Amino acid sequence: MELTFAESNGGQLIWNGSTINSLGDCECEEILWELVELNLRFELLTLNAQVTTSTSDNHQELIRACFPGGASASLLVADLGTANHGLGNAHWEPRAVYLHMLKKVMTTWKGELPSIILAEKVQWTEWEIEDLEGEITHFYVKSFYDHFGQASITPQHLSHAALLHHVSYPQGLTIANPHPNIAYDLTNVRI
Protein backbone atom coordinates (compact mmCIF):
# COMPACT_ATOMS: atom_id res chain seq x y z
CA MET A 1 0.00 0.00 0.00
CA GLU A 2 1.30 3.44 -0.83
CA LEU A 3 0.54 6.47 1.29
CA THR A 4 1.15 9.93 -0.15
CA PHE A 5 0.45 13.47 0.96
CA ALA A 6 -0.47 16.44 -1.19
CA GLU A 7 1.99 19.31 -1.24
CA SER A 8 1.07 22.25 0.95
CA ASN A 9 2.11 25.88 0.75
CA GLY A 10 5.38 25.71 2.66
CA GLY A 11 3.94 23.44 5.35
CA GLN A 12 6.05 20.82 7.03
CA LEU A 13 5.30 17.16 7.57
CA ILE A 14 5.58 16.41 11.28
CA TRP A 15 5.25 12.93 12.72
CA ASN A 16 6.05 11.73 16.20
CA GLY A 17 7.35 15.17 17.17
CA SER A 18 9.88 15.39 14.34
CA THR A 19 9.85 17.13 10.99
CA ILE A 20 10.34 14.61 8.19
CA ASN A 21 10.76 14.91 4.44
CA SER A 22 8.92 11.71 3.53
CA LEU A 23 7.17 8.84 5.19
CA GLY A 24 8.92 5.50 5.34
CA ASP A 25 7.33 2.13 5.97
CA CYS A 26 7.62 2.51 9.76
CA GLU A 27 5.91 5.90 9.79
CA CYS A 28 3.10 4.64 7.54
CA GLU A 29 2.58 1.63 9.80
CA GLU A 30 2.51 3.88 12.89
CA ILE A 31 -0.10 6.18 11.33
CA LEU A 32 -2.27 3.22 10.37
CA TRP A 33 -1.84 1.71 13.86
CA GLU A 34 -3.08 4.96 15.41
CA LEU A 35 -6.17 4.98 13.19
CA VAL A 36 -6.92 1.32 13.98
CA GLU A 37 -6.38 1.86 17.73
CA LEU A 38 -8.73 4.85 17.85
CA ASN A 39 -11.37 2.95 15.89
CA LEU A 40 -11.01 -0.03 18.23
CA ARG A 41 -11.60 2.21 21.25
CA PHE A 42 -14.63 3.93 19.73
CA GLU A 43 -16.13 0.64 18.58
CA LEU A 44 -15.72 -0.84 22.08
CA LEU A 45 -17.41 2.24 23.58
CA THR A 46 -20.24 2.07 21.05
CA LEU A 47 -20.85 -1.66 21.49
CA ASN A 48 -20.66 -1.36 25.26
CA ALA A 49 -23.29 1.41 25.19
CA GLN A 50 -25.60 -0.97 23.32
CA VAL A 51 -25.11 -4.08 25.44
CA THR A 52 -24.12 -3.14 28.98
CA THR A 53 -26.43 -3.62 31.91
CA SER A 54 -24.17 -1.56 34.16
CA THR A 55 -25.40 1.69 35.63
CA SER A 56 -22.18 2.25 37.55
CA ASP A 57 -20.54 5.65 37.36
CA ASN A 58 -17.11 4.04 37.07
CA HIS A 59 -17.95 1.87 34.05
CA GLN A 60 -16.11 4.27 31.71
CA GLU A 61 -13.04 3.85 33.92
CA LEU A 62 -13.24 0.09 33.39
CA ILE A 63 -13.29 0.58 29.63
CA ARG A 64 -10.30 2.96 29.78
CA ALA A 65 -8.45 0.38 31.88
CA CYS A 66 -8.69 -2.04 28.93
CA PHE A 67 -5.95 0.05 27.29
CA PRO A 68 -2.44 1.03 28.41
CA GLY A 69 -2.48 4.10 30.61
CA GLY A 70 -5.25 2.71 32.78
CA ALA A 71 -8.47 4.17 34.07
CA SER A 72 -7.08 7.71 34.15
CA ALA A 73 -6.05 7.75 30.47
CA SER A 74 -8.12 9.31 27.70
CA LEU A 75 -9.70 7.06 25.10
CA LEU A 76 -9.30 9.92 22.64
CA VAL A 77 -5.50 9.56 22.54
CA ALA A 78 -3.80 6.54 21.00
CA ASP A 79 -0.31 6.96 22.42
CA LEU A 80 2.21 5.53 19.96
CA GLY A 81 4.40 4.54 22.90
CA THR A 82 1.79 1.91 23.80
CA ALA A 83 1.58 0.35 20.34
CA ASN A 84 3.04 -3.04 21.25
CA HIS A 85 1.46 -3.14 24.69
CA GLY A 86 -2.03 -3.81 26.01
CA LEU A 87 -4.35 -6.05 24.00
CA GLY A 88 -1.93 -5.95 21.06
CA ASN A 89 1.05 -7.21 23.05
CA ALA A 90 2.74 -10.20 21.43
CA HIS A 91 3.44 -11.77 24.86
CA TRP A 92 0.62 -13.46 26.73
CA GLU A 93 1.48 -12.43 30.32
CA PRO A 94 1.37 -8.62 29.93
CA ARG A 95 -1.58 -8.98 27.52
CA ALA A 96 -3.47 -10.93 30.21
CA VAL A 97 -3.78 -7.80 32.40
CA TYR A 98 -5.85 -6.08 29.70
CA LEU A 99 -7.78 -9.23 28.79
CA HIS A 100 -8.94 -9.45 32.40
CA MET A 101 -10.11 -5.84 32.30
CA LEU A 102 -12.03 -6.47 29.07
CA LYS A 103 -13.44 -9.65 30.64
CA LYS A 104 -14.67 -7.56 33.58
CA VAL A 105 -16.36 -5.08 31.21
CA MET A 106 -18.00 -7.94 29.30
CA THR A 107 -19.50 -9.45 32.46
CA THR A 108 -21.96 -6.55 32.37
CA TRP A 109 -23.11 -7.28 28.82
CA LYS A 110 -26.50 -8.67 27.83
CA GLY A 111 -26.69 -12.05 26.20
CA GLU A 112 -25.31 -15.48 26.84
CA LEU A 113 -21.75 -14.98 28.01
CA PRO A 114 -19.23 -17.78 27.56
CA SER A 115 -18.56 -19.49 30.89
CA ILE A 116 -14.84 -18.60 30.82
CA ILE A 117 -15.77 -14.89 30.80
CA LEU A 118 -17.84 -15.45 33.94
CA ALA A 119 -15.07 -17.46 35.66
CA GLU A 120 -14.00 -15.89 38.95
CA LYS A 121 -10.49 -17.09 39.61
CA VAL A 122 -7.21 -15.36 40.35
CA GLN A 123 -4.54 -17.63 38.85
CA TRP A 124 -4.60 -18.30 35.10
CA THR A 125 -2.16 -20.47 33.13
CA GLU A 126 -0.92 -19.54 29.68
CA TRP A 127 -3.35 -22.01 28.08
CA GLU A 128 -6.28 -20.66 30.06
CA ILE A 129 -5.35 -17.12 28.95
CA GLU A 130 -5.24 -18.31 25.35
CA ASP A 131 -8.69 -19.89 25.77
CA LEU A 132 -9.98 -16.73 27.45
CA GLU A 133 -8.61 -14.57 24.65
CA GLY A 134 -10.22 -16.80 22.01
CA GLU A 135 -13.61 -16.67 23.73
CA ILE A 136 -13.40 -12.91 24.35
CA THR A 137 -12.45 -12.30 20.72
CA HIS A 138 -15.22 -14.54 19.37
CA PHE A 139 -17.84 -13.05 21.68
CA TYR A 140 -16.75 -9.47 20.94
CA VAL A 141 -16.63 -9.89 17.16
CA LYS A 142 -19.98 -11.73 17.09
CA SER A 143 -21.64 -9.17 19.37
CA PHE A 144 -20.36 -6.31 17.24
CA TYR A 145 -21.56 -7.95 14.05
CA ASP A 146 -24.96 -8.78 15.57
CA HIS A 147 -25.51 -5.15 16.58
CA PHE A 148 -23.93 -3.26 13.69
CA GLY A 149 -23.88 -5.70 10.76
CA GLN A 150 -20.18 -5.32 10.04
CA ALA A 151 -16.84 -6.68 11.17
CA SER A 152 -15.18 -5.06 14.15
CA ILE A 153 -11.67 -3.73 14.52
CA THR A 154 -9.38 -5.98 16.55
CA PRO A 155 -6.18 -5.03 18.43
CA GLN A 156 -3.01 -4.68 16.35
CA HIS A 157 0.67 -4.18 17.05
CA LEU A 158 3.57 -2.72 15.13
CA SER A 159 6.21 -4.82 13.41
CA HIS A 160 8.81 -2.64 15.12
CA ALA A 161 9.28 -0.82 18.42
CA ALA A 162 8.05 2.75 18.25
CA LEU A 163 10.60 5.38 19.14
CA LEU A 164 8.34 6.61 21.92
CA HIS A 165 8.19 4.17 24.80
CA HIS A 166 6.44 5.35 27.92
CA VAL A 167 3.91 2.81 29.08
CA SER A 168 2.57 2.98 32.59
CA TYR A 169 1.06 -0.29 33.69
CA PRO A 170 -2.03 -0.41 35.90
CA GLN A 171 -1.39 -0.07 39.61
CA GLY A 172 -1.94 -3.29 41.46
CA LEU A 173 -0.62 -5.68 43.99
CA THR A 174 2.92 -6.95 43.98
CA ILE A 175 3.02 -10.72 44.14
CA ALA A 176 5.82 -11.63 46.55
CA ASN A 177 6.54 -15.09 45.15
CA PRO A 178 4.68 -15.56 41.87
CA HIS A 179 4.30 -18.94 40.27
CA PRO A 180 6.08 -19.22 36.93
CA ASN A 181 3.83 -19.08 33.88
CA ILE A 182 0.82 -17.85 35.85
CA ALA A 183 -1.07 -14.62 35.13
CA TYR A 184 -3.07 -13.05 37.94
CA ASP A 185 -6.52 -11.53 37.58
CA LEU A 186 -6.53 -8.76 40.17
CA THR A 187 -9.58 -6.91 38.83
CA ASN A 188 -11.73 -8.01 41.78
CA VAL A 189 -9.08 -7.78 44.49
CA ARG A 190 -9.57 -4.87 46.87
CA ILE A 191 -6.39 -2.94 47.58
MOTA-V912975 format. One record per run of one state. SS is the DSSP state (h for helix, s for strand, l for the rest). FROM is the first residue (numbers start at 1). LEN is the number of residues. If there is no record, write none. Layout:
ss,from,len
SS,FROM,LEN
SS,FROM,LEN
This chain:
ss,from,len
l,1,12
s,13,3
l,16,2
s,18,3
l,21,4
h,25,27
s,52,1
l,53,6
h,59,6
l,65,5
h,70,3
l,73,7
h,80,3
l,83,3
h,86,3
l,89,3
h,92,15
l,107,2
s,109,1
l,110,5
h,115,4
l,119,4
s,123,3
h,126,23
l,149,33
s,182,3
l,185,7
